[in-house]
Amino acid sequence: MKIEISADKRTAQGKGASRRLRRSGKVPAIIYGGSQEPQSIEMDHNDLYHKLKLEAFHASILTLSVAGKADQVLLRDVQMHPFKQQVMHVDFQRVDKNKKIHMKVPLHFINAEASPGVKTSGGIVSHIMTEVDISCLPSQLPEYITIDLAEMTAGHTLHLSDLVLPEGVETVALSKGENLPVATITIPRSALSEEAASEEAGAEKKA
């Protein structure tokens, strides 16, 4: 998904200036990284607030235009008001197309209902991870990683080494030798109790 956003240069600095910006429906922000100096910007609050609800906005290369000049950036930090639905500040990092980036991307689990562990054994899928830290070139950044649970059986745990990753993408933890668990299927105690009771009843009939 290609996402474009726009901003204006911000000249006034300090807490007082930021408060005035927020009262006028704007959000103070900053762009940093690359060979350029950090740049203070201001953005429309409502537009930014709605874009922050998009999953892809948090895990995509964004095109940010400031006064007609476009940069490829990543969203790096969002500060929200403690109890209001208000964005207080955002940080963007410029992207170098030739340098690898580290990014957290969401995991999308599919076919859980069709897996033997759920369909046959009555198990429940536990998502130990909902996102994963990856490393890749900007052009290879996936919006999300799909995990197919169709073959999972009860008691089985899926690890990082089991993930099917796009070309050029690697998980940071696995590259450090940490093969972390991602998802597992467990049998609820109630199901186990019913199974045991059924077996017991069957044994009594035979006796």
C-alpha positions, 0 to 999 in steps of 0.5 A: 500500500502506497501511503502519502502524507503532507506537512508544513515546516514548523518554525516556532519551537518550545512547549508554548508554540506546541500547545498553540499548534495543538489548539489550532488542530495541528500536531508537532512532528519531526523528521530525522535521519539520513544525510540531512539535518532534523526538520521540525514540521507540523501536520493536520491532526485529523488526517494524521489521527485517521491514518494512524488507525491503518495497520499499514501506516505503522509498517510501510515506507511512507511518502512525506511531502514538506513544502513540495519536497518528498521524503521516504520515511518510516513512522518511528514514534507516536506520543498520545495524550494520556486520556484524550484521543489526541496525537501529541507528537510524532517522529519520522525517520528518513529512509536510505534505499541502500541501507537495511532497516529494522521494523516491527511488522504485524503477523496475520494468522490464517486457516486456524479453524482448518487446522487439526489442532482446532478442528479435530482436537478442539484446541485453542490457538494462542498468539504468542507474538502479534508482530515481529522485528525484521531486517531488510532493504526498504524496497523489500519491506512487507506490510505484514507476514502471513502465517498459515496454521492449516497443518498445526496440531494440538500441542504443537508450537510454531517458532520463528524458524517456521515462518515463510518470509519474503525474499531478503527479509530476516527476523532480527531475533533469529539472526541472533540465534533466538528461535522464539515461539510465535504461536501454539495450539493448546487443549482447554482443560474442559475439553480434556476433562470431557475426553477423560470422562468419555474414556472412563464411561467407555471403560465402565461399559466394557467392564 
